[in-house]
Amino acid sequence: MTHFSNLKPKKVLFIATRQIGDVLVTTPLISKARELWPDAEFHFLGYKGKLEMLKGNPDIAQVIETSDRPGFGEYLSLFNRLFQRYDLAFVTQPSDRAYLYGLVSAFHRVGVLGGHPQGKQSKVVDKSNRQNAWKKFICMHTVDVDYFSQHVIAEKLRLLEVFFRNPLELFSKPIKVTPPIGEALTPVIAGELTQPYIVIHPGPLTAYKRWPLAYWQKIITYLAKRGFQVVLSASPAKQDLQLNHDIFSLLEDNIRKQVINTAGKLSIPQAGSLLRAASLYIGVDTSITHLAAACNTPTITLFGATPPTNFGPWPNGFIGDQPYQLRSRSQTVGNITILQGPGECVPCRKAGCLDRADSYSECLDLLEPTQVIDAIEKVLGQH
């Protein structure tokens, strides 16, 4: 049982040492904390290159960057910079390092605890319990991860439960994700946009979240014939640039003329500007999909192994703690449509069928382009 706390922190640190998508999903927590403590100063600690999602965020006074693998010297200077400077730290990731930063920096802490690995032997569970014991000990309140039935945004918001007499209040008003402020597109890209366009982002962080190349070719061809320009987006990562190049090379010449490949050329705030003016966004389970949702763009996303109940893009303004069902071939909430492939095993939360980063995912291979086209027609018919 968590006891209500009257703490009124003057300086607060939010810690999210992971990917850009993990940074974006902390923004509802930050907004809700701002309602609680209108005069507090908020800082944010995260990895270099992963904090563009916070650009222009009105609640964050200072962003502190660290390497994802700091050397001893960097640790030392970071610890000096953080040491007991804060009244409260929000540890939004269950990693040991994130907790260590929380311990060093603040007098009080609340944190997310990692769940037990699915179906593992009792030895692994015991180890997980031991790892969590010290984290619980140093926190005034903790929230357990639940990868199948708790949405990641609800998980972060529950870190505030201890500061509410009635924690249900956390989910009684519309909950919004705050995207970064926009940044002007380069004149070259802006000049190429001559008609209504649809943004497609085919490249996930890991191979097991990919949809087959030939399927993207069919979707792009279909959209071009419908009179849309198609803007291909990608991170600057080599495998993403290659993926978009491969898709581009499959297209017929007349279709290619209607496709703009912005791969690796846009900053996150520029991607936000591109998405805000798009007729539709189609992508896989990746951070740019969450950004599209946050920009209120009609969004279609293809989910395989990942449970949408945990990491589906948040429908902006949703009231409640769970927008989605665990398994549904197609579900639409607000501006978001989530499509899942067939199979009783969906979603498994493994790294694809082989449970490793470079695996295939049969559920995505069996998610037919016709299912995506039906969803496109439905969304375009409404807007």
Disulfide bonds with the S-S distance in Angstrom:
none
